[in-house]
Amino acid sequence: MKTIPIHLADRFDLSEYEKEPLHIPGLIQPHGILFVLKEENLEILQVSENVQDFFADTANNLIGKKLKDIFSTYHLKKIKQYIADQKLTHLKPFTIKVNKNHPIFNGIIHHSEGKFILELEQNFNEKKSEPIINYKLEQAVLNIRRGKDLIEVCQKIAQEVKKLTQFDRVLVYQFGFDGAGIVIAEEVSSGYESYLGLHYPHLDIPPQARRFYQENWLRLIPNVDYKPIPIIPNFCPETNQPLDLTHAILRSVSPCHQEYLKNMGVEASMSISLINERNLWGLVACHNYSPKYVDYGTRKACEFLGQFLSVEVRVRQEKELYQYQQQINSLQENLRQNLLNKPRFLGDLIKSNQEQLLNIFNTTGVAVCLGENITLIGKTPSKNTIKKFLKEFLIPEQKEVFHTDHLAQHFPLAKNFKEIASGILAISIFLMTTSYHIIWFRQEQTQTVNWAGDPQTIFELNEDGSAKLCPRNSFELWQETVIEKSLPWQQLEIEAARELRNFVLLAALEYSHFSQELLEQAAQKANAANQAKSQFLAKMSHELRTPLNAILGFTQIMSKDHSLSNKQKEYLDIINRSGEHLLSLINDVLEVSRIEAGKMSLNETSFDICHLIKSIREMFILKASNKGLELTIEQKDHLPYSVYGDQGKLRQIIFNLVGNAIKFTQKGYIIIRISREEISSLKDKIMLKIEVEDTGIGIAKEEQEAIFDPFKQAHPNDQSFQGTGLGLSISRQFARLMNGDLKVKSELNQGSIFTCEIPLAKIEQITDYSHPHSKQVIALEKDQQTYRILVVEDVQENQLLMIDILQSIGFEVRSANNGLEAISLWEEWYPHLIWMDMKMPIMSGYEAVKIIRKKEQQREDLISANPGISEHKPVIIIALTATAFNEEKESILAVGCNDFVRKPCREEMIFEKISQYLGVRYLYEEQQDILALNIAPSKKDVCDLKTIEQTIHLMPKIWIDQLYNYALSAREKQLSQLIKQIPPEYHLLTQYLTEMINNLAFEQIVNLVKKEEI
């Protein structure tokens, strides 16, 4: 056969190779036995052929028998107990013995497609080695923690894994963005050449293999030259399908991989996955040049070290990202302050911050292209060249963020200026006929890359001209000189550019020359301008809300996992709160723009005003408590049980006022006062008056009106009080939209009183207001039909989220990526309900709904003419959209949708809508209602620090000393043990300290103990 270069491989169809079904080999490795069992009665459906080496019967004779026929009552009970204890996800082995004449096995059971897979490996007296392994593991962790940087940590991991396993070679292999890898650390026995620094092409470990590593922490091949053992029968009798061995420890590997290892001279192999979040970051690869079996205890120790390194990688990256984010925030704050203080042309503004722009992205030049105006900073190509690049490549591509370290590959003319710009990072904004771009340039970095063998010779041509992957026969050092390429762009740099683009988009729209032209046109053609802004808002809303839908949704799903530690649950809470905060900031910006675009309207309903105020207080009580502030509610007058008005806008007004009060108050109190006045001219209305008083830093008299302007703040130079500057502007706009107003009285260093007055209608009873269900849905009630639900979503993360939520409680779910696929599935499957994303490629949700409704009508007409035809009820279609405008609901309903839900959508909303339209009944998890408040809370509340200070003084001195020391070193576990020692009558102290620990407020505990000592 003829070998072909890797760079020519794109001429051949390798899709079938990349789809090679590695998960269904029908074979296992010979160092164990595998059974496939029915869940309900443990009947043997399939078994590995080598079972006859340990049992008194052949594989064929065992098919159809039950485990009780071959195992003793004692061992069968152990297996059932193992399953009942739900240890299947932990893969902790149990010991089992066939009979006294055969060896002891380690047993593992896990699920696969509705069946149990039981795997047995011989136990070589591992318990005797457990103390030694645990000791080695403890020493390994201590040694690894001494690593100064990530490379040193990886090197120590390689050293410790080699100590534990005694493999001839242990190396740490990191994947790049393109799937290619590099050896970044290695520990090798004497006499073998080093692989350190060698590169490997991406097809050495193809995509489907990387997915296996991503789903399994460890893979062992004790003898590369093994003879695979067939599973009898090859197909499962119940499904007539091959067995999915994705998570099977004994799964046989691809023959291609076996040959690859043989060509390297490797006789035994073990791989430990390194996972960064949900992505495969790298591998710890262990090679031995003779067969080698690694016992289960040692493997679990190595797996733990791999998980430890995975966490360490993430922590180091987060630290680096945080430091980098601080630089980005500083740059954006400088730009924002400059815009606020002296609005000017964006190009000049960026030019004045050129040093920061170049340093942050490690570049030598940047071009700012605003329409026809181009500003060049540092070393860049000429203006004419940049214009040509924009016209011929960047604008036609229509990519909002584009990056490459090999520009000549995309734009051949770049070869002429490779010394200046071999790589670029560009952010682009496309508005009607004008586009804005900021382009960073990186110069050429000529370098020599060391490959483990020639990467150009990993394919062979078959006689028919097709290409196939061939394991390389040579791994000798092969060097390649790389030209016309720059240093690669790091992911954090790309994300920083994306974030900067969103800021520049707003700045360009508001302050650029083009924005001024839009405003001038708006004065003459208001309708056209409003439409343009609506389109912009719809796009912004979709782009910002869509990823948040996945973030908040998956966080909610993960938080239900009972296997998570308290620390992990706290981290999920932090992610969720941060996501909610980001969503509120997005809403602030969009709300202001909606008001300006004339798209704001009232959404009036019946609601309980007292419940509204209490719920807002609950949201802020802990935050106030953490700052040592007293947060109370004073009710001056009797309020009607229910009122009619826009609850959402009133909630946001109060939320903003209380949030600001806590933010700008360092000591003292915040009071929420509620009163009402009758409106003499209208008997059925009251004037609701809400005052929020604080003892904060106050506002100067000359600034008291300015704070209600967008992007204005009373203390713009104080970094501790930064925000968008939109909250008060939105709140006043909302109040005036509801025929009310919002005012302020304040003195510097004396505090402030914000007063909101809103007219509301009194009603006899609540008609459509209901408290949200406080219980979590966990399953469908029994004795219901099987509900089919179709999820139509082009963003894979959001699609996966919806599928996970729905399948987890028992719905039958299918998915489609666009409207065209949705129509096809609807005609074939007849779902009861469709969740339809409205903005998708190929065919939008709008078009798909129109076609479905048209075909339903045609079918209805056909049934009327021919009564014998089977009838299907019209499908329920609920629209999913990330639009900024509720007004879009009218157009969505007009095309035939039954309802409308805006992203990010909560799990509760999803279940509520399905129940509303299909009558589905759920089972709920038992929970306690956390909203049990009095309208006028006692002074001895959870935030009453005086009571807590008095209580802590009653505790033993040794207990107080331990509390101080543990809080000082943030030792949560020890603090929790101390809390358990508090007597029941001191419940306020218990509650306070628990809240402090849950919110990682260790400094608050330290200060409390210090105050007690004083």
N, C-alpha and C positions, 0 to 999 in steps of 0.2 A: 504494500500500500504506500501511497505517496503522502508525506507529511505536509501540512499547510500551516502558514503563520497564523498566530492568534488574531492579528489585525485584519485578516481576510475572512475570519470566521463569520462576520456579519453578512457575508454573501450566502450563507447556508442557513437552512431552517433547523435551528437547534432547540426549538420549542418542545419537541417531543422528548429530547434528552432532559431538559429542565423539568419535565413533568414525570420523569421516571418514578413509578410508585414505590418509593423506598419503604413506605409504611406497611406494605402488604407483601412481604417476600414469601410468606408461606413456609418459612424456615427459621430455625433457631440455632444458636451456637451450642456445642455439645456438652458444655460444662454444667448443664442443668436440665430440668424437666419442666414442661409446660402443659397445664390442663386448661380447657375452656369449659365453663360450667354455666348451667342455667341458674338464674338468680333465685327462683322460687324454691327449687328442691335440690340444688347442687348436682344435677344430672350431668354426666360427662358428655359434652357435644363434640369436642375435639381433644386430641392429645398428641404430644410429640412422640415420634416413632421410637426414640431411645428409652421409653418408659419400661420396656421389657428387660432392660439392664438392671432394674432395681425392683420390679414387681414380678409377681409370679404369673403374669399374663401378658399377652401381646396388646399392641395399641388397638387393633381392630376389635378384639374381644372386649376391651374396656368401654368402647363407645356405647352409650345408652345406659351404662351402669351409673350408680350414684356413689358419692364419696364414702357413704357408710358401708358400701360393699368392699372397700379396699383399705379403709382406715379403721383403727380401733375406736370404740366409743369415746375414750378419753381424748384422743387427738381430733376426732370429729367435733367434739364439744369445744375444743380450743379454737378450731377454725371458725365455728359459728360465733363464738364469743368475740373473736377478732373482728368479724364482720359487724356484729351488733355494736361494738364499741366505736364503730365508724372511724377506724384507723386507716382506711383505704387510701386517703390522700396523704398520709404521713409516710407510708411505705416503711414502717418499722417492722422488722421481721419477727416471726415467731418460730420456735423450734418444733420439729415434728419428726417422728420416727415411724417408718413403715412397719417394721417388725424387728425383733431382737437380733436377727441375723443381718440386718442392713444398717447402713450409716444413718446418723442424724442429719436432717436437712434444715436449712433456713427457709422459711416460707414467706412469700409476699403475695398479697391479693390486691388487685385493682380492677376498676370498671373498664369496659370497652364495649361500646354500642349495645348497652342493655344486658351484658353478660359479665361474669366474673372470670378474670384470668388469674390462675394460681401458678406461681413459678417457684420451683424448688431448687436450691443450690446446696451442695454438701457442706455441712458445718464441720470445720476443722478445729474444734475446741477453742472457738473465738473468745469465750468468756475469760479464759485464762489470760488473754492478751489485752483485755479491755482496760485494766488499770494502766498498763504501759502505754497504750494508745492515747488514753486520756491525758496522761502526764506529758507525752510528746506534743499533743495538741495544745495543751496549756502553754508549754514552753514556746511552741511555734507562734502562737498569737502574740505573746510578749515580745518575741524577736521581731515579728513583722511590724508591730506598732512603732518600732524605733526607726522605721524608714523615713528619711527626710522628705522625699518626694515620691511621685508615683512610680518612676522607673526603679528606684531603690526598693520600694514596697514589692513590686513585681519580682525583682531579683530575689528578695527574701522568701517570697512565696515559692519560687522555683526550688530554692535551697531546702525549705521545710518539707515540701511534697516529696522531694528526692529522699530526704531522711526517713520519712514515713513509709515510702513504698519500695525504696532501693531500686528504682528504675535506673537504667544506664544513662538516660537523658531526660531532663524535664525542661521544657521551654514555655515561655509565655508569648502567645501569638495574638497580635492586635489586628482587627479588621479596619480597613479604610472605608471611605464613603462608597467606593466602587466595588467593594467586596474583596479586593486584593488584601493580602496580609503581610505583616512584617514581624520578625522575631525581635522582641524588645528586651527579653531577659532569658537567661539560660543557665542551667547547672548540669554539667556533663562529666562523666567519669573520665579518668585519664586514658589516653590512647585513642580517643575519638575526636574528629575535627569539630570545630565550633560552627553552629548555625546562626550565631548572634548577628543581627543586622540584615539577614537575608530576607528578600521579598519573595512572595508566592503569588501567582496570578489568581484572579477571582474564581476561575473555573476549577481550580484544585479542590475547592470546597464549594460546590454549586449551590444555588439558592435553596433547593429542597433539603439539602444536607444541613445548611445553616439553620433552616427552620427546625430540624430535629434537635440540633444543639440548643436552640432557643427554648424548646419545650422539655428538655431533659438535662438535669444538672451534670450527669456523669454517664460515660459510655466506656465499657471495658471489653477488650478483645484479648483473652489470655493466650491464644495461639492463632496467629494470623493464617497459618496453614491448615486451619481446621476444615473438617468436612461437615457442611451444613446438615442439620437434621430436619427432615420434612415433618410438617404437622398433618396428622391423619384425622379426618379427610382434609383435602386441601381447601375446600369451601365449607362454610358453616352450614349444617343441615337445615337450620331454621330459616336462613336468609338467602342461601345459595350464593353468598358473597365471600371473598377472601377476608381473612381476619386482620383487623387493624391492630398492628403491634407498635404503634407510636410510642407508648409508654412502657413497653416490655423490656425488662433488663436483659433478657436473653436474645432479643431480636437479632437475626442474622444481618450482617452489613452487606452493602453492594459488592459484587465481585470486582467491580472496577476499583473500589477502595482497597480491597484485599490486595489486588495486583499492585496498586500504587505503593502500599506499605512494603510489599515484598521487594519492589524495585529500589526502595530506600534501604533495604537490608534489615527492616524492622520485623521482629518475630512476635512481639506482644505490644499492645497499645492501650492507653487509657487517656480519655479526654475529659476535662472538667470545664464546664461552660462558665463564662463570665458575662453576666447580664447587667446592662445599664438600663434601669427602668424595665421596658419590655423589649429592648433591642439587644441583639447579640454584640457585645463589645469585643470579645476575644475568647481565646481558649488557653487553658493550661494543658499542653500536650505532653504525654509521657511515652517514651519509647524504650523498649528493651530489645536486645539483640539475641535473645533466647526466649522461649515460651515462659510466661510468668502469670500466675493467678494471684489476684489481690483479694483478701478476705473482706467480708462485708463491713466489719468494724473499721478497717483502714480506709475503705472506700468512703464511708460516711464522714470520716475525719477529713479526707481530702475534699469531699463535697462541701463541708463546712468552711474549709479554707477558701474554696472558690467563691462561696457566698460572701465570706468576709471581705475578700478582695473586690467583689462586685460592689459591696456597700462602700468600701474605701474609695473606689474609682468615682462613685457618685458623689461622695462627700467632697473629694478633692475638686471635682468639676464644679460642684455647687459653690464652693468657696471662690474658685476662679471666676465663675459666672457672677457672683455677688460683687466682687471687686470691679469687674468689668462693667456691671450694671450701674455701679455708682458713678463711673466716668460718663456713661451715657446719660444718666439722670442729670449730672452736672452740666453737660453740654445742652441738653434740652431746656434746663432751667435758665441757662444764660440766654438762649435764643428767645425763650418765652418772656423773660424780663425785658430784654431789648425791644421786643415787639410791643409790650405793654407800655413801656416808658417812651418809646419813640418809634412809632410805626414807620417802616421804610421798605424799600425794595428788597425782596428776599435774597437776591444775589449779593447785594452789599452786606446784608446781615451775615450770610454764610462766610463771606470773604473776611469779615472782621473776626471770625472764629476759626480761621483756616488752620491754625496750628493744632487746635484740639481735634478738628476733623481728620487731619492727616495722622496724628499720633494714635487716635483710638482705633483706626483701621489698619495701622502699620503700613501706610502707603506713602508714596513720594509725590503724588499728584492727584488732583480732583477737578472735575469739570462740572459746573452748575449750568444746566441748560433749561431756561424758562422760555418756552416758545422759540422765537428767533434769537433771543438774547442768550449768549454763551459767555460765562465767566470762567477763566482758567486759573488754577492755583497750583503752584509747584511745577513738576516735570510732567507734561502731558503732550499728546499729539496736537497737531495744529487744529484751529477752529474748522477749517475746511474738511479735514479728515474726520473730525467728530461729527460734522453735519452729514457727511457721507455715511458714516457708521449708523447714525440715527435713522436716516432715510432708508437705507438698504437692509438694516438688520433689526435694530432695537425697537423701532416703532412698529414694523410689520409683526414682530414677535408678540407684542402686546403683553409682555411679562412684567408684573409689578415689581418683582425682585429677580434679578438675573445675576449669576456669578459663574465664572470659569477661571481656571488657572492655565488654560490653553486657548487664548482668544483666536489665534490663527486657524484653529480647527473650525470655528464658526464664521470667521470673517478673514478670508485669506489675505486681504490687504494688510492685516496686522503684522505680517512677517516683516514689513518695511519699517516698523517702529517697535520691534520686539524688545529692544533694550530699554524702552520707556514703559511699554504697556503689553506685557505678555499675558497678564491676567487682569480681569476687571470685576468689580462689584457695582451693580447699578440698581437704583431704586427709581421707579417710573410712576407717573400719575397721568392718566389719559382722561381729559375732559373735553368732550365734544371734538372740535377740530384742533385743539391745542394740547400739547403734552409737556410735562415737566420731568426733568431727569437730573439726578446727581450720580456721577460716575467716578468711582475711585480706581486708580491705576496702580498695578504692581509691575515692577520691572522683571526682566528675565533672570532666572536663577539656573544657570547651567550646573548640572549635577550628575554624578555617577551612581547608578542604582545597581546593587548587587542582588542577582536573582539566584535562587536555588535551582539551577538548571535553566536551559533556554526556554523562556515562556512562549516563544513563537512556535513551538513544536508540540502542542498538546492535542492537535486534531489530526485525523487521518482521513483520506478520501477512500470511500468504497468504490467498487467497480462501476456502480451506477452513477457515480459522481456526487453522491451525498456525503456529508461529513459526519464523523463520529468522534467522540472524545476518546483519547488513548492515554492511559497512564504513562507518564514520562519514564524513560529508561535511565536517564542521567540526571543527577542532582548536583553535578559539579558546578562550581562558581561560574556564573555567566554575567558579564558586566554590560550595562547599557548606558550610554551617554544621552541624557535627556536635555533637549534644547527647546526653545520657544515656549517654555512654561515658567510660571511664577511660583512662588510659595502658595500652597493651597489655602483657600479661605476656610477658617474654622467655623463650626456651627454657631458658636456664640456671636461671631462677627456678623454672620448672615442674619441671625435673629435680631441683633442690634440694629442692623440696617432696616429690617422690616419695621421695627418699632419706630425708628426715626422717620420712616416714610409716612406713617400715620400722622405724626406731628406735622411734617412738612405739608401734607395734604391739607390739613386745617389752616395752617399758616398761609399757604399759597392761595387758598380759596378766599381767605379774609383780607390779606394784605398785599397780594401781588398785583402787578400791573393788569394782568388778565382779570383778576377778581374785580378791580375797579371798573373795567369795561363791562363786566357782567352786571355790576350794580347800576351803572349808567343805563344799560339796556333795560334793567328791571324797572327803572323809573318810567320808561316809555312803554314797556311791554310787561306788565306785572304778571300776567298769566304765564307767559313763556318762562320768565325767571323762576316763578314758583314751581313750575313743572320740572325745570332743570335741578332745582335744589331738592325736590322730592325724589328724583332719580338718584341723586348723590346720596341722600339719606338712606334710601332703600338699599343701595350697594354697600354703604358703610355698615348698616345694621346687619346685613347678611354676612359680611366678611367678619365682623366682630362677634356676633352672637353664635354663629355656627360652631366654631371651635369651643366656645364656652359651653355649649350644649353637651358636647362630649366630655369636657373636663368635669362639670358639675354632675352629669349623669353617672359616669363611671365611678366618681368619688362616692356617690350615694350607694351604688351597688357594692363597692368594695367595703364600705363601712358595715355591711351586714355580715361580713365574713367573721364567724365566731372564732376562727383560728388566729386572728390578728392579735398581736400583743397590745397592751395599753399604749405603749409608745407609738406603735404604728397607727392606732386609732386616733391618737392626738395629732399625728402628722396629717392624717386624712381630714380631720376637723380644720386644721390650719389651711390646707389646700382649699377646702370648701369655703371657708370664710374669706380667703383671699379672692377666690373666684366670684363670690357674691359681691365683694367690694369692687372688683373690677367691673362687674356688670352694672353696679350702681353708678360708677364713673361714666361708663358708656352711655347709660340712660340719661345722665345729667347733660352730656353734650348733645345727645339726640333730642332731648326735650326742648332745649333752648332753640335748636334749629327748627323743630316742629312748630314752636310758637311763632318764630319769625316767618316761617313759610305759610302761616295761617292754617295749619293742619290740626290744631289742637281743638278738641271738643270735650264736652262733659260726658261722663259715664255714670249716671245717677242710679243708685239702688237704695234699698232700705238697709240700715245697719244699726248696731248697738254702739252708741258713742262711748259709753263707759268701758265696754270691752275693748274698744279701739285704744283708748288711753292706757288701760292696764297692760295690754299686750306690748305697747311701745315701751312702757316702763320696764317690763320684763326683759326686753331686748337690751336695755342699757344698765340694768341694776348691777351686773357684775363688773362692767367697765367702770362705773362710778365707784363701786366698792374698792376696786384695785387702786384707784387714785386717792382713796380715803375720803370720798365725797358722799354727802347725804343726798339721796334722790327721793323726793316725796311728791305726793299729789294732794292738792287742797281743792275740795269741791265746795263752792260757796252757795250754790242754789240747787234745788231739785231739778234733775234733768229728765226729759222724757225717756222712756225705755228705748224707743227707737226713733230714728229720724230718716229723712230722705235727702240724699245729696251724693256728691262724688266722693266716696269713701277713700279711694285710692289716692286722689290728689290731697285730701285732707291729711291722710296718713303721712304722705311724703313731706308735707309742710311741717308737721309736728316732729317727725323723724329728723329732719334737717335742723330744726331749732334745738332739740334736746342734744343731738350729736354735737353741734357747735358749742353748746353750753359746757358740756363735759370736756371738749377739746381745749377750750380757752379758760378753764377754771382749774387752778392748781390746789386750792384748799377752800373749804367751806361747804356750800350746798347748792343744789339746783331744785327749784320748786316748779311744778306744773300746776297752774291754777285753772280751774274750769268754772265758768259761770254763764249765765244766759240773761237775755233781756227780751221782753215781749216786743214785737213790732206792732205798733198800734194800728197801722193801716191794714195789717194782714193777721187775722186771728190764728191762722193755721201755720204760722211761721215764727221762729225764734231767731234771735241774733246770738249765735254761739261765740263766746269770747274765751280764747285760750291764751294765757300768759306763761312765758317761760322765763323765770328769773334766775340769775346766777350771781355768784360772788367772784367773777373772773376778772380778767385784765381790763375789761371795758373798751370803749371805742371813743376816739376823739370826736368832738362835735362836728368838725368840718368833714369828717369821713362817714358820718352816719347815713347819708343818702347815697354816697358812692358805693357802699358795700352791696347795694341791690343791683348794681350794674354787672353785666357778665364779665367774668375773669378779673373782678376787682376784689381785693382783700384788705381788711383793716390793718394787717400786719404783714405786708408782702416780703419784708426783709428777714423775718424770723423763720428760719428753716424748720423749726419744730412745729409750725402751724401750717405747713404747705397743703394745698388741695387744688381743686380745679377753679375755685372762685365762682362756681355756678349755682351752688345750693340755694343761697338767699335770693338770687335773681329768679330762679325757677319758682321758689316758694311764693314770692310776691306775684309773679305772673299767674300762678295757679289761684291764689286768693282773689285776684281781680277778675279772673275768668269766672269765678263763682260769685261775683258781685260783692266781694268783700275786700279786705286790704290787710297789709302787714306793715307794722311800724316798729320803731325801736326808740327806747330811752336809755341813755348810758352815760357814764362818766369814767374817765380813765382811772384804773386801779380801784374802782368802786363797784364794778359789775354792770350788768345790762338786764333790761326787761324787754323782751320781744312780745308784741301783742298782735294776735291774729283774730279778726272778726269775720265770721262767715254766716250769712243767712241760710238756715236750713228749715225744711218743712217738717212739722210734727205729724206722726201717723199713729194710728191706734195700735197696730201690731206689725211685726216684721213679716213681709210677704215673701221675700226671696233671699233673705240673709240667713246663712247657716254657718256655724262654727266648723272649721275643717276637721275631718276625721283624724283623731289622734292616734289611731291604731294603724300598724303597718300591715299591708296585704302580704300574705305568705303563700297562699295557694288558692285554687278554685274550690268551691264547695263541690261535694260529690253529687252524682246523679244529675249532671248537666250534660248537654250535648257537647261534642268536640267543636270548639270555635276556631275557625280558620281566619288568620289575620295576615294581611300582606303589607310589608313595609317597603315603601318606595323612597329611596334616599340615595343621592349620588356620592355623598361624603361617607367613606367607608367607616370612619370612627363612629359617626352618628347612627349609621345603619346597624353596626355591631351592637351599639348601646341599646337600641330599640329591641333588637332580636333577643339580647340577653335578658332584658327586663320582662318581656312577654313570655319567653320560653321558661323562665325560672319559676313561674307559677302555674304552668300547664297549658298555655295556648299552643296551637299548632301554627307555626310561623314560616312564611317564605319571604324572600326579599327580591327587589328589582333595583337596578341602578339608574333607570330613567323611565320616562313615560311609555316608550315603545315596549320595553320589557314588561311593564306593568299591565298593559292591555293584553299582551299574550298570556301572561299568567292568570289574569282575570277570566279570560275565555276558557282556559284549560282547567282551572282549579276552583272557580266560583267562591272566593273568600267571603266571609260574612262582613268584614270591615277592612278598609284600606287606610293606612296612614300615608298621606301623599305629600311629599315635598313639592313645593310649587315652582322652584327655580332649579332646573336640571339641564344638562347638555342633551343633545340629540332630540329629545322631545320633553317639553316642560310639563309640569303637573297640570297647568291650565288646559293644554291641548289634550292631554290624556283623559281628564275628567269629561271634557266635552264629547270625546269619541265614545267613552264608556256609556255616558248617559244617552247618546244618540243610538247606540246599539241596543241598549235596554229598551228604548222606546220602540225600535224596529221589532224586537222580539215580542214585546207586549202586543203590538199590532198583529203579528203573526199568530200569536196564541188566540187572540180574539177571533181570527178567521179560521183557526184550526184548533179547537179545544183539546185535542188529544196530545198536543205537544207538552212536554214537562215544563213546569214553571219554576223560575228562580226569582226570589225576591230581589229588588234593587239593592245593590251593595251600599253599605254605609261608607262614605268617604269623608275623612277628617283631614283638613289641610294642615300641613306643618310649614311654617314660614318664619324667617328671621327678619321680617320687615319691621321698620320703625313705626309704621302707621297702622293704627287700628282701622282706619278708613279703608284699608285694602280688603277688609273683611267683606265689604259689599261686593267687590268684583269677584272674590273667591266664591262666595255663596251664589253669585249670579251664574257661574259656569256649571254649578251642580253639586258643589260640596255641601255636606250636611252641617259642618261646623268648622271651626277655625281655632288653632292653638299656636301660640307664638313661642319660638325658641328663646332661651333655653326652657324646656318644659319639664316640670317635676314629675316624678314617678306617680305621685298621688293623682295628678291631673290626668295622666294617661289612663289609669285604672278607672277613674271617675267617668271619663268620657265613654269608655267601652261599656261600663255598666249602664250608663244613661241610655245608650242606643241599642244595646244588645240584651239588656236585662241580666247580665252576668252577675252571679253571686260569689262573694269571696270569703275566705277564712282569714282572720286577722290575728296578729300577734298581740298577746295581752300586754298592755302598757298602762301606766298611770297618767292621768291628765296633769300636765305640769303647770297649767294655768289656773292656779287657785289663789286668788289675790283678794285683798280688801281694798276698797277705794281709798281709804285713809290709813296707810300702814303705820304700825306702831313704831315708836322710837327704838324699841328693842328688836330691830330687824336684823337681817344678815349683815347689813352694811354698818351696823352700830358698833364701831370700833371700840367705843368706851367699854361696853359690856365684855367684848372679847379681851381687851387689855386687862380688865379686872379678873376674868376667868383664868387667863394664862398664868397670872400671879399665884393662883391656887394650886398649880401643878408642882410636882417635886422639882427641886433644883437640878438634879441630874438629868431629868427629862427635858427641862428647858435648855440645858447645855447641849444635849444631843440634838435637839431640834435646831438650834443655832448652827451647829457644825454641819449637820446634814444639809440644811438649806444653803449654807455657804458653798458647799461643794455640789449642789444640785443632785443629790442622791435620792431619787424619787422612791425607790423601793423601801429604803430605810425610813423615809418620812411617812410612808403609808403604814408601816408597822407601828410607828410612834402614835399615829392617829388612832389606831385600834385600842391603845391603852387609855384613851380619854374616857372618863366615866360618862354614862348616858345622860346625866343631868347637865353636862356641859356641851349639849348638842350644838349650840351656836358656834363654839370653838371648832368642833369637828367639821361642821359645814363650811366654815370660813377657810380652814386649812386645806380641806379637800378641793375647794374651788381654786385656791392659789396654786396647788400642785397641778391640777388639770389644765391650768392656763400658764404653767411654767413660770409663775410669778414668785420665784425663790427670793428675789431681792425684797419683796413685800414682807415675807416671813422674817427675813433677817432684820429688817427695820422694826418690825413688831417686837421682836425679842430685845433688840437694843433699847427701844423705848421703855420696855418693861424694866430693864436693868437700871435705866436712868431714874 
